[in-house]
């Protein structure tokens, strides 16, 4: 393997590590959002919203929609 091939391989390895870290951070962030969404939905239901209202409100909070 020549020097240029080795450098390209090392660069590709570094890029793969960056992609993997980004993937796991994204996955962790989505997991937190899902837990927060469930918590908000459950709180709405426990405070008198029916399930449809709670779902609409929760989706509205996460999408920024006021409908």
Buried (B, 14 or more C-beta within 10 A) or exposed (E): EEEEEEEEEEEEEEEEEEEEEEEEEEEEEEEEEEEEBEEBBEEBBEEEBEEEEBBBBBBEBEEEEEE
